Amino acid sequence: MVVGEFTTEADTIVIGAGPGGYVAAIRAAQLGQKVIVIEKEHVGGVCLNVGCIPSKALISASHRFEQAKHSEDYGIKADHVSLDFLKLQEWKGTVVSRLTGGVRSLLKAHDIELVEGEALFVEPDVVRVNHGYESSRYKFNHCIIATGSSPIEIPGFKWSDRVLSSTGALALKEVPQKMVVIGGGYIGIELSSAYAGFGTEVVVLEGTPSILPAFDKRLIAPVKKKLKAKGVTVFTEALARGVEETPAGVKVTAEIKGETRIFDADYVMVTVGRRPNTRDLGLDMAGVETTERGLIKVDKQGKTTSEKIYAIGDIVPGLALAHKASYEGKVAAEAIGGESSEVDYRAMPAVVFSDPEIATVGLSEEEAKKQGYEVKSGQFPFAANGRALSLGETDGFLKIVTRASDGLILGAQIVGTNASDMIAEFGLAIESGMTAEDVALTIHAHPTLGEMAMEAADVVLGKPIHIAK
């Protein structure tokens, strides 16, 4: 390739091949566009390579290990249960490889060109892609930016072999004896629970008054209970002040409600949030404006302040969720294709793969009331569900929030095993304008966890079957 020469012109260039970018590329190709995807590091993005997928593989393995160790109630005696952590990491790698290989195959199947390198806007409709010492230029009619986000490094905690981001924590070759986790959000709690399941002594330092501060305290209660049972020590209103690396590990200094404490550990993992990857894209050259936080300003179709350029995922306002990015990718590609698609986040689910899981969609009861709704809710406990009992997973509940006047479903919250799978029914219900009666009249298979949707709907209607009124 010759520097300065237009190597290819494309209808649409997508920068980033994560869950937003590759989905946008495929949808654009399906609409007849000639598409080029530019990816500088991971095909499949952070999610498939060092985020959602490997973390869930680790969490799944942790659950299995715990179940194997504590199976006496089922009449199963496991005298010796051992963990080959390197073998586990190898298996996790095969899961990641299979999915990322699948993404490459899908791009190829849709005749999408994949260019590996770092993209930089040099004109409003031209990007330069650097591949080591070489560079190439690509001209586009439209562009979708989907560059994702990176872990935030906090002062006094520079990344190292002992000071880890979530990426580093997922790549350990050993189970730590002790770990300090800074940040009690969803990433911190998920990985704290997973490593505690493998036997790690975990201390969580959370700066706010509660872990998982974005969720209702009633949803958090079963998670707190399980963390305590696993031996996880949680400190809230705790500020990490610094770390000293030693030959044996780390010493983490924290201020907890005015008292200075020092914690010895093998590793410290910092999970205090993520920042958008928008700094080194040359957005000024493209006429793309950002907020003070570095997020790209977009309209309901994902269009930026430049007519030709769209942005999706973690780099635009809203929750940093892989499924949000994928959804926005479809909308942006369709908008470029001339369709009237717009984002509607009314039924955007959020999931924490804690133990037990938390899943929500739509409005909580408090949010609905703040928006002026008169509400009626129905709640059903896992402890009253036959499938949950047979699984030995009885912690938690399912709650439906409805409009009192007609039973229209406004939202749902679940804490319990498989909540991540169960929440989809309520996303569909909200999108379809369904009522509690619609769910109650839908025959659910028995015995399943999904029956709790029907049972909670019966509670809303004042006619519960399997709990006292």
N, C-alpha and C positions, 0 to 999 in steps of 0.2 A: 504494500500500500504506500502511496506517495503522500507525504505530509502536505496539507493544503488542498488536496484534490477531493472533490465530492465523490466518494466511493459508491454511494447508493443514495437514492431518494426514496422516501417512504411516505405512504399516506399517514401512518401513525407510528411514532416511536414511543416505546414505553421504557422508562428508566427505572429499573428495579424489577427483579423476577421473583418477588415474594408473593404471598397469598393475594395481595391486591394487584400487583403488576402482571403476574402470569395469567390471572383470571381475566383482567382487562384485555390483555393481548389476544387471548383465545376468543373472547366475545367480539373484539374488533375484527378478527380474521373471519369469524362466522358471518359478519355483516359485509364481507367482501373487500375489506381493506388490506392493503399490503403493509405488513407489520414487521417492525424490528424491535427486539427486546435487548436492552443493554443491562448487564449485571456485572458488578465489580468484584463480588466475593462469593455469594452463596446462591446458586439456582435453587429456588424454593424459599429463599429469604431466611431471616432469623427464625421464623416460626418452625419451619420444617427441619432446619439444620441445628440450631442451638437454642431453641425456645420451646414452643408449644409441644411439639412431637417428642423430642427426647425427654423433656420433663415429665410428660405423661407416661412415657415408657418407664422411667425411673419410679414414678409414683405407683404405677401398676405392680412393678416388681416388689416394691416395699410392702404393699398390701398382701401380696402372695406370701412373702417371707413371714410377715406377722401372723397370717392365718395358719401357716404351717407350724409355727412355734406354739400357737395357742389353739389347738384343735381338740383338747381333751373333752370339752363339752359335747362334741359330736361323736365321742367314742373312738377317736383316732389318736393313737399314741405315737408321737414322734419323739423318740428318745434322743435323737441327735439331728438337729437341723443346722446346716452350715451354709455359708454364703460365699460364693466365688465372685467377688465384685468385678474382677477383670473380665470374667465370662459374661457377666451382666452388661458391662459396658460394650463388649463385643456385640451382644445381641441388640442393644440399643442402636449401635451403629448400623446394623443390617436393616432395622426399621427405617432409619433416616435415609439410607442409601436407596432402599426400595422406593420410597416416596419421591425423593429428589430425582431419581432416574425416571420415575413416572412423569414428572413435570417436563423433563427434557423430551420424553417421547411424545407428550401431548403437544408441545410446541412444534416439534417436527411434523407431527401428523396434520397440523393446521398450516403448514408451510410458513411458519414464523422463523425468521432468521434470528439466531441468538449470537450476540456480540459480547464477548467477555472483556471488560475493561471499565475504566472510570469516566463517567460522562461530565462534561462541562459546557454550559451554554456559552457560545461565543458570538451569536447573533440571535435575534428574536425567533428565527426559524432554523437555526443550525446548532448542533452540538458537536463538540470534539470529544473523541473517545481515546483515552490514553491506555496503551497496552505496553507497559514497561517503558522502553526507550522509544517506542513508535507511537504515532497517533494517526487517527483517521477522522474525517469529517462526514457528518450525515445531515442531510437536509430533510425537513418534514413539513407536511401540511398541518398535522396536529401532533401534540406530544402529551403523554400522561406521565406525571412524576409520581413514583411510588417507591421512594427511597427508605421508608421506614424510620426506625429510631434506634438509639443506642443507650446503654445503661449510663446513668449519671454517676460520675466520680465525685465524691464529696471531699472537702478540704481535710487534709490529714490522713486520707486513706487512698493513697496512690495504688493503682492496680499492680499486683506482683504475684509471685508464686503462692503467697500466703494470704494476700488481700484479694478476694475474688468477686467478680460480678457473677450473675446467675450463669453466664456462659462458662466461666471457670469452674463453678460448683458442679455443673453437669458433666464435666470432663475429668473429675478426680479419678485417680487410679487406685484409691484406697478409701475405706470408710473411716472418716475421722473419729477419734475418740471424743473430741470436744469441738464444738463449732459455735461461734457467735454470729448471729444474724442481725444485721442492722436494717430495720424496716419490717413492719408487720403488715404490709399490704399483701395482695394475693400471691405474688411471686415468693415473698419471704415466708409466708405461712405454708404454701404448698411444699416448698423444698425443706422447710423445717420439719414438717410432718413426715416427709419421705425419709429424710436421714435419721430422724428419731426412730422410725420403724426399723431401720437397719441396726439400731443400737447406739447411735451417736447421742452424746449428752449435749443438748441444744439450749442456748440462751438467746432469746429474742429481745431486742431493744427497739421499742416503738416510741416515736416522739409525741404522738397524740394520746389522748386518754384511753384509746381502745385500739386493739388490732382490727384489721379490716374496717377502717373508719367509714368507708363508703356504704356499708351495709347496716341494716337494722340490727339492733343489739339482740333481738330475739332469735335472729338467724345465726348470730355469732355464738350464742350460748352453747349449743352442742359441740361446736368446734373447739371452744375453750376447754370444755370438759374432756374432750378426747386428747387434746394437746397435753393437758395435765396428766392424764392417764399414761401417756407415752413418756412422761418425764421431762417435757419441755417446760422451761422456766421463762415466763413472759414478764418483762418489765415495761410498763407504759409510762408516758411522760419522761422518757429516758433519752438523753442526748449524747451521742457518741462524740467524744472530744479528741481522740487520737489513738494511734496504734504503734506499738513497738514490736518490731520483728526480732525474734530470737532464734538461735539454732534449732530449738525444739518446736517453735510455732509463733504465736503472737500473744501480746498483752494488750487488751483493749481497755482504754479508760473511758468511762461514761459518767455523766452526771444524772442521777436519778432522783427527782424531786428534791434537788438541792444537796444531795449527798454524792460524793465521789466514790465510784466503785471501779475496781480493776478485775478483769476477767481473763484468765489464762485459757488458751484454746489452741488447737492445731491450725485452724483457719478462721478467718472472719469473712463473711459474705455480705456485701453491700447491695441492698435492693430497695433503694429509696425513690425509684422512678426512672423514667427514660426521657431523653430529649430528641426532638425531631432532627433527622439528618438532612438539613437544608443549608448548612453553612458554606459548603464548598462546591456548590452547583453553578455558581455564576448567575444567580437569579436576577441580579440587577441588569445584566446584559439582555435578559429575556423580557424585562418589564414585569416581573412577577413580584408582588408585594407580600411581605410577611408581617406577622404581629410581633410584639415585643418578645414573646416566647420563642420566636422563630417558626411559628406555624404559618402555613401558606393560606392566604385569604381565598375562599372559594364561594361560589353560589350553590344552589341546590342541585346543579348538574355536575359540580366539581370544577367548573370553569374558574380559572384564576383571573387576575387583572390583565392578563394577556389573552387575547381572543383565541389564540391557537393552542394554548397550554392549559391542561387540566391537572389536578392534584388529588390524591386519594390516600387513605390510610392514616398512619401515625403522624404524618406531617401536616394534617389539617385538623381543625378544631373537633372536639368530641373524644369519645373513649378510644383508647389505643387497643383495639381488638382485631384479631386476624379476620374474623367473619365480617366485621364492619368494613375492613379494607376490600375484601372480595366483593361485597355488595356494592360499594362505591365504584369499584373497578368496572362492574357491569354497567352501572348507570353512566359513567363517563364515556365508555366505549359506545354505548347506544346513543348518547347525546351527540358525539362526534359523527355517528352514522345518520344523524338527522331525526332521531326519534325523540319523543317528548319526555323521556324518563327523568325523574327527579328522586332525590333521596327522601325517605320517610322513615324516621328512626322510632316510630311509635311502638314497634314490636321488636326492638333490638335486645336480644338476650345478653345477660352477663353471667359468667360462670366462674366459680373458684373451685379448683380441684383439691380442696382441703379434705380432711377426714372428720366428719362426713362432708360431702360436697354441698355447695351453695349455688343456687341458680335462680335468677330473677328475670322477669320480662314485664314490660309495661310499667304501670304505676303501683307504688306501694299504697297502703291505706292512707298514710300521712300525706304523701304527694297528691293523691286524689282529692283529699279534703282541702289542701292548699289551693288546688285548681278550681275549687268551688263545687265539687261533686258531693252529693249525699250518697254515702256508700253503705254497702252491706257486704260483709265478708264471711267466708266459710273456711274452717280449718280442720284438717284431718291428720291424726298422728300416724307415723310409721308403725308404732307399737300395736295398732289395731288392724294392721294389714297382714294377711296370711303369708304372702310371699316374703315380706320383710322379716317376719318371724322365722320362716324357714331358712332364710339367709343369715340369721343371727345379727341383723342390722336394724335395730328398732329405734335408734335415736333419730329425732327430727320430726318434721311435719310438712304438710303441703297446705298452702293458703291461697284462696282465690279472692280477689277484690272486684266487686261489681258495682254498677250504678244502681242505686236503690230503686229507682222508679221502674226499671224494666229488666234488671238483671244483666245488662250489657257487661261483658267482661272487660275490665280496665287493666288488670295486671294479675300476676301470680308470683309467689315466692315459695321456694322449696329449699329445705335443708335436710339432707339425708342421702343414703346411698343411691347412686345413679340419678341424682337430681339433674345432672348435665344432659341426660338423654330425655328425661321426663318433661323438661321445660318446653320442648318443641311443640307439644300439643297446644300449649297456651299461646305461643307465638302465632300459630295458625288460627287459633280462636280469635285473637285480637285482630289479626289481619282480615279475617272473614266476617267480623262484626257479630260474633256468636254470643249467646247469652248463657247463663248458668243452666237454664233449662235445656238448651241444645246439648251441652256436655252431659248433663244428667240422663238425657234420653239416648245418648250414644252407648251402645252395648260394648263394654270393656271386657276383655278376656279375663278369666279367673283360673288360677291365682297369679296375679301380676302386680307389680308396683304401680302400673298405670291406672289400676282401678281407683287409686286415691283421688284422681281427677274427678271421676264420677261421684265418689263419696263426698268430696269437699263441695261439689256443686249441689248435692242433696242437702248438705248443711246450710248452704246459702238459701235454699228453698224452704228450709224449716222442716225437712223430712228425712233426717239421717237414719240410716239403717243400722250401721255397725258401731255407732257410739251413741251414748245417751244424749237426748236432746238438751 
